[in-house]
């Protein structure tokens, strides 16, 4: 069987995805349940916080699909591998997928679906033959390929999936702790001082002194050497937000936004004010609504600002999860 649909361009809207709307209200409950099961040694899918490498490959069924795939896809892209015990090509592909996903180190999760035990899912995904591979990102389903493909081709497809998740939805994956495998519990150790601690401290001092420009530069200096530094990313997003609103006239900004609902600059400025004022859902909703009515560069500018505001609040916040799902719906 030759591979087909080795592309990220198409999106399939399946009946199963309707559960993504309900996931918004249940996201926190699902994360708590996953944490509880993990603490008891269960096979729960990974959620917020560090997970062992073994948690990157999970078996899913119809009953757990909403929790283990749809909701999880707001935190990390989920690759779906439809297989069966009698399928010889599956025995070639599945170990390869497991290895590549594990190598991705938390930027992907592999969910394996036994089609013999999950006929409803097979029908909902309209699968004509196996192995068949899909991805779910922010509740949206993307067909990847069917059949066995060369390793390099699969690597490129998964790399493109990671890129789409990060650039379109701000989904950067989950943290993996290679030392957590089989551990009896967390071991408290005092972390040594990092190479950027002095710069991070300087940024905090600058923020406290109202020197927003100095804080922005300090955080950028950290990220120039360590692009994945979570503390610096969060600090930079917050400092840049404060710098943008520092000299705004709130009444003028809100009047302009009300008078020009399709003006991306006006809506972006108002969303910044909303967030600083603590109206997080209003800020996210305003920008999602603006994405609906804009196109091209204007739409991209609004989308990028929304991703920046996600950084300010934090990826684990349920309001960010809900907004990412809403953004996915209007983009596709």
C-alpha positions in Angstrom: 0.0 0.0 0.0 1.5 3.3 -1.0 1.4 6.3 1.3 -1.0 9.0 0.4 -1.9 12.5 1.8 1.6 13.2 3.0 0.5 16.8 3.5 -0.6 19.2 6.2 -2.8 21.2 3.9 -6.1 19.5 4.5 -8.2 19.4 7.6 -11.1 16.9 8.1 -14.0 18.0 10.3 -15.2 14.7 11.9 -18.2 13.9 14.1 -15.7 13.0 16.8 -14.3 16.5 16.9 -17.6 17.9 18.1 -16.5 16.8 21.6 -13.8 19.5 21.4 -16.4 22.1 22.2 -17.3 20.3 25.4 -13.6 19.9 26.3 -13.4 23.6 27.1 -15.5 23.1 30.3 -13.8 19.9 31.2 -10.2 20.7 30.6 -9.3 21.3 34.2 -11.1 18.2 35.4 -9.3 16.1 32.8 -5.9 17.4 33.8 -6.6 16.7 37.5 -7.8 13.1 36.6 -4.7 12.5 34.5 -2.5 13.6 37.4 -4.3 11.4 39.8 -4.0 8.4 37.6 -0.3 9.1 37.0 0.3 9.3 40.7 -1.3 5.8 41.1 0.8 4.3 38.4 -2.0 4.3 35.8 -1.6 4.7 32.0 -3.0 8.2 31.8 -2.1 10.4 28.9 0.4 13.2 29.7 -0.9 16.5 30.9 0.6 19.7 32.3 3.9 19.2 34.0 6.9 16.9 33.3 6.1 13.3 32.2 8.3 10.3 31.7 9.2 9.3 28.1 6.9 6.3 28.3 3.9 8.6 28.6 4.6 9.9 25.1 3.1 6.7 23.6 -0.4 5.7 24.8 -3.2 3.4 23.8 -6.5 5.1 23.4 -10.1 3.9 22.9 -13.5 5.4 22.2 -14.3 6.0 25.8 -11.1 8.0 26.5 -10.8 9.7 23.1 -12.1 13.1 24.2 -9.8 13.2 27.3 -6.7 11.5 25.9 -6.7 13.0 22.4 -9.0 16.0 21.9 -8.3 17.8 25.2 -4.6 16.8 25.2 -4.2 18.3 21.7 -4.5 21.8 23.2 -1.2 21.2 24.9 0.7 19.0 22.4 0.0 17.7 18.8 -1.3 14.1 19.0 -0.4 11.7 16.3 -3.0 8.9 15.8 -1.8 5.5 14.6 -4.7 3.3 13.5 -3.5 -0.3 13.5 -4.5 -4.0 14.1 -2.7 -7.1 15.3 -3.2 -8.9 12.0 -1.8 -5.9 9.9 1.8 -6.7 8.8 2.6 -3.1 7.5 1.4 -1.8 10.9 4.2 -3.9 12.6 6.7 -2.0 10.5 5.2 1.5 10.9 4.2 1.5 14.6 7.7 1.0 16.0 9.0 3.7 13.7 6.4 6.2 14.8 7.0 5.3 18.5 10.8 6.0 18.0 10.3 9.3 16.1 7.7 10.6 18.6 10.0 9.7 21.5 12.9 11.5 19.8 10.7 14.6 19.5 11.0 14.9 23.3 7.5 16.2 24.3 6.7 18.1 21.1 4.5 15.2 20.0 2.4 12.4 21.5 1.5 9.1 19.8 -2.0 7.7 20.4 -2.4 4.2 19.1 -5.9 3.0 18.1 -6.7 -0.7 17.7 -9.3 -0.6 14.9 -10.7 -4.1 15.8 -11.6 -2.8 19.3 -12.7 0.7 18.2 -14.8 0.3 15.1 -16.7 3.6 15.7 -13.5 5.6 15.6 -12.5 3.9 12.4 -15.9 4.8 10.9 -15.7 8.4 12.1 -12.3 8.9 10.6 -13.5 7.3 7.3 -10.6 4.9 7.2 -10.5 2.6 4.2 -7.3 0.8 5.0 -4.5 0.5 7.7 -2.1 1.6 8.8 -3.5 5.1 8.7 -2.0 8.1 10.4 -3.7 11.3 11.5 -2.9 14.2 13.7 -5.0 16.3 16.1 -4.0 19.8 16.9 -6.2 22.1 19.1 -9.1 19.7 18.5 -8.7 19.8 14.7 -8.0 16.7 12.8 -5.4 16.6 10.0 -4.9 13.5 7.7 -1.2 12.7 7.4 -0.8 9.5 5.4 -1.9 5.9 4.8 0.4 2.9 4.5 4.1 2.7 5.2 6.3 5.6 4.1 10.0 6.1 4.2 11.5 7.2 7.5 12.8 10.5 6.1 9.4 11.3 4.6 7.7 10.6 8.0 10.3 12.7 9.8 9.6 15.7 7.5 5.8 15.3 8.0 6.1 15.2 11.8 8.5 18.2 11.7 5.9 20.1 9.7 3.2 19.1 12.2 5.3 20.5 15.0 5.8 23.8 13.1 2.1 24.2 12.3 1.1 23.6 16.0 3.6 26.2 17.2 3.1 28.9 14.5 -0.7 28.7 14.2 -1.7 27.8 17.7 1.2 28.5 20.0 1.3 24.8 21.0 4.8 23.9 22.0 4.4 20.5 23.6 4.9 19.1 27.1 7.9 18.8 29.4 9.6 15.4 29.5 11.6 14.2 32.5 13.8 11.3 31.5 14.6 10.6 35.1 10.9 10.2 36.0 10.7 6.6 34.6 9.9 4.3 37.4 10.6 6.8 40.1 8.9 6.4 43.4 8.3 10.1 43.7 9.8 13.5 43.0 13.2 14.1 44.6 13.7 17.6 45.9 17.1 19.0 44.9 18.3 22.5 45.0 18.8 23.7 41.4 22.2 25.1 40.7 22.4 28.7 39.6 21.9 28.9 35.9 24.0 30.9 33.5 21.3 33.5 32.9 20.2 34.0 36.6 21.9 37.4 36.8 20.2 38.7 33.7 16.8 37.4 34.8 17.2 39.1 38.2 18.2 42.3 36.4 15.0 42.1 34.3 12.9 41.7 37.5 14.7 44.7 39.1 14.0 46.8 36.0 10.3 45.8 36.0 10.0 46.8 39.6 11.7 50.1 38.8 9.3 50.8 35.9 12.2 50.5 33.4 10.2 48.5 30.9 12.7 49.0 28.1 15.5 47.7 30.3 13.4 44.6 31.3 12.6 43.9 27.6 16.2 44.0 26.6 17.3 41.8 29.6 14.9 39.1 28.7 15.9 39.3 25.0 19.5 38.9 26.0 18.6 35.6 27.8 16.6 34.3 24.9 19.4 35.2 22.4 21.5 32.5 24.1 18.7 30.2 25.4 15.6 30.5 23.1 13.7 27.9 25.1 14.0 29.7 28.5 10.5 29.6 29.8 10.9 32.3 32.5 12.4 34.7 29.9 9.6 34.0 27.4 7.0 34.8 30.0 8.8 37.8 31.3 9.4 39.2 27.9 5.7 38.8 26.9 4.6 40.6 30.1 7.2 43.4 29.8 6.3 44.0 26.1 2.6 44.1 27.0 3.1 46.7 29.7 5.3 48.8 27.4 2.6 48.8 24.8 -0.1 50.0 27.1 2.1 52.4 29.1 1.2 55.5 27.2 -2.3 54.5 25.9 -5.3 56.6 26.5 -7.9 53.9 27.5 -10.9 56.0 26.5 -9.5 56.7 23.0 -8.5 53.1 22.4 -11.8 51.7 23.4 -13.7 54.3 21.3 -11.6 53.5 18.3 -12.2 49.7 18.8 -16.0 50.2 19.1 -16.1 52.4 16.0 -13.9 50.2 13.9 -14.7 46.5 14.6 -12.8 45.3 11.6 -9.7 47.4 12.2 -7.0 45.0 13.4 -4.8 47.7 15.0 -7.7 49.1 17.0 -8.8 45.7 18.2 -5.2 44.6 19.1 -4.7 47.8 21.2 -8.1 47.2 22.9 -7.2 43.6 23.6 -3.9 44.6 25.2 -5.9 46.9 27.5 -8.4 44.2 28.3 -5.6 41.8 29.3 -3.8 44.4 31.5 -7.1 45.1 33.2 -7.6 41.4 34.0 -10.3 40.8 31.4 -8.5 37.8 29.9 -11.5 36.2 28.2 -12.6 39.5 26.7 -9.1 40.0 25.2 -9.0 36.6 23.7 -12.5 36.7 22.4 -12.0 40.1 20.8 -9.0 38.9 18.9 -10.6 35.6 17.8 -13.6 37.6 16.5 -11.2 39.9 14.6 -9.5 36.9 13.0 -12.9 35.9 11.7 -13.4 39.1 9.8 -9.8 39.8 8.6 -7.6 38.3 5.9 -4.0 38.1 4.7 -1.5 40.2 6.6 -4.2 41.7 8.9 -5.4 38.4 10.0 -1.8 37.2 10.6 -1.0 40.2 12.7 -4.1 39.6 14.9 -3.3 35.9 15.2 0.3 36.6 16.2 -0.8 39.1 18.9 -3.2 36.5 20.3 -0.3 34.0 20.5 1.8 36.6 22.4 -1.1 37.1 24.9 -1.2 33.4 25.4 2.4 33.6 26.5 1.5 36.3 29.1 -1.2 34.1 30.7 0.6 30.8 30.4 -0.1 27.6 28.4 -1.7 25.7 31.2 -4.5 28.2 31.9 -7.9 26.8 30.8 -8.8 30.2 29.2 -5.8 29.8 26.9 -6.9 26.2 26.1 -10.4 27.4 25.2 -9.1 30.3 23.1 -6.8 28.0 21.2 -9.7 25.8 20.3 -11.7 28.8 19.2 -8.8 30.1 17.1 -8.5 26.7 15.4 -12.2 26.8 14.5 -12.0 30.2 12.8 -8.7 29.5 11.0 -10.1 26.3 9.5 
